[in-house]
Amino acid sequence: MKPELHTAAMKTVSSTQAVENAIRVLSKEAAGAPRWLITVPNQHDPSLQMGWNMAPAPGATGRGKFVHQELNPATGEKLSEARETAGGDFLYRLHFNLHYLPVTWGRWLVGFCAMFMLVAIISGVITHKHIFKDFFTFRPGKGQRSWLDAHSTVAVLALPYHLMVTYTGLVMLMFMYMPGGVQVAYHGNEEAFFAEAFPTAENKKPADIAAPLAPLAPMIEQARAHWNGGEVHRVIINNPGDAHATINITRQREVKLSSIRQAMQFDGVTGELIKTSGDVSSKAAESRGVMMGLHLAHFTDGWFRFLYFLCGLAGYAMVATGALLWAVKKRNEQAKVLAKGGRLSVGLRLVEALNIGVIAGLPIAYASYFWANRLLPVGMETRAEAEVSCFFIAWGVALLLAQIKPTRRMWQIFLGIGGTMFISLPLLNVFTTGSHLGVTLFQGRGPSAVAGFDLFTLVFGFALLYAAHHLQKKKRALKTRVKIPSQPVVSPKGHEPVTAVASAKRTRDDLISGEAT
């Protein structure tokens, strides 16, 4: 979502060269800053990230303003000003922080829902005794029976993933949800607990004595040797140019289950090793690290992470089919009321509208977010928040329109809009970026992840359009099956007489709009 940085992926350089380029720039632009941060390029972010904390104002407490820059790792030159964007970080944090809420409130709300989901998964397996037997049974073309089979299939297929990702998500925030153990064992001193359970490097206060910074290349090579060839992820230099300077080097994520990273701390003046961390962890910390690693899937790349993605889509399908089946079941229970010319209950109508707004409206919201990333002016102020606003505005409009008229036609419109917007994204890239499919796929230049994203938007968009087309065909079939009676119908007491034709038409329209599945 920062196409200005895609050219940085054309050439790979060693971490040593990248760090030295960053140090050269920082020495000129951030001299006197109390802390420098350098993030080495990796497969997910090809640019060299560099930042520093400005010295706090006189009398102020805490750290000063943080300045961030992106460099070409091969030359150390500033990259063209990249557009401001919330990027994938918005989507990542939305799933456990929500948005427009204080972070603590959002995490408590998500944790509350996650606990319900965990209980639902366990109780569902116990309650549905034949769920695994039904997994091998799929009867297409049987209407509601086919949807129930599909619901059972996607639920069982990704059941281990759903159970794992729900439980590990709760474990990741366990100290927030269940702080009692730490409070009792450490007499309310949480800092002492975290210092013991997750030890980190201790940084000295500045000595206010000028001293040159030691060369980083030998430290990086020593770290690589200690990590058996492991690459550097981040370098943090505290008190640069001071006699008490320290250099903390963190390793790239390893291909292992635990999310705990190794790190090394060096004296910034002499280059001597001070301490290491992450080499050997306590069993409790390692257990939590494994839980986090399973949830984040950083232990692997490529196809296995794509399997996580497919399991996530299966979860979306499980929830969507379950919600639709529930609405259809409740509509069938109210069939007698509809046959007499009555209307749906307020609760059922609300649920059907929410089904349309959430299931078919969310793709529109996500597509709007990606469209905004390409179309909003690059130099726009608060651009990142404007992208997020486009997401929620599009979703809010979809939810509102669905409440006005929750019909089959609305399903078709929403699915058609979402499909068209996703299919158009690769075409939009042709006119707004230099890293479209013609370059990334056919010429083999640029990040492969960009090509993969564009290809998926095409597949997903065509899937949505197919669903909209399928609903249109089913609507025609339903119209031919529902017959209009010719005999008179007695109107409910206290109402004007209703003709048989008008009553039957109303019933037919309600049945057709209700059989959205």
HELIX and SHEET records of a PDB file:
HELIX    1   1 PRO A    3  MET A   10  5                                   8    
HELIX    2   2 SER A   15  GLU A   29  1                                  15    
HELIX    3   3 GLY A   87  ASN A   97  1                                  11    
HELIX    4   4 VAL A  103  THR A  127  1                                  25    
HELIX    5   5 ILE A  131  PHE A  135  1                                   5    
HELIX    6   6 GLN A  144  LEU A  157  1                                  14    
HELIX    7   7 LEU A  159  MET A  172  1                                  14    
HELIX    8   8 MET A  174  TYR A  177  1                                   4    
HELIX    9   9 GLY A  180  ALA A  185  1                                   6    
HELIX   10  10 GLU A  190  ALA A  197  1                                   8    
HELIX   11  11 ALA A  217  HIS A  226  1                                  10    
HELIX   12  12 LYS A  283  LEU A  296  1                                  14    
HELIX   13  13 TRP A  303  GLU A  333  1                                  31    
HELIX   14  14 ALA A  335  ALA A  339  1                                   5    
HELIX   15  15 VAL A  346  ASN A  355  1                                  10    
HELIX   16  16 ILE A  356  ALA A  360  3                                   5    
HELIX   17  17 GLY A  361  LEU A  375  1                                  15    
HELIX   18  18 ARG A  383  ILE A  404  1                                  22    
HELIX   19  19 ARG A  408  THR A  432  1                                  25    
HELIX   20  20 LEU A  437  THR A  440  1                                   4    
HELIX   21  21 SER A  448  ARG A  481  1                                  34    
HELIX   22  22 ALA A  500  GLY A  514  1                                  15    
SHEET    1   A 7 PHE A  66  LEU A  71  0                                        
SHEET    2   A 7 LEU A  48  ASN A  53 -1                                        
SHEET    3   A 7 ARG A  35  THR A  39 -1                                        
SHEET    4   A 7 VAL A 232  ASN A 238 -1                                        
SHEET    5   A 7 THR A 246  ARG A 251 -1                                        
SHEET    6   A 7 ALA A 263  ASP A 267 -1                                        
SHEET    7   A 7 LEU A 273  SER A 277 -1                                        
END                                                                             
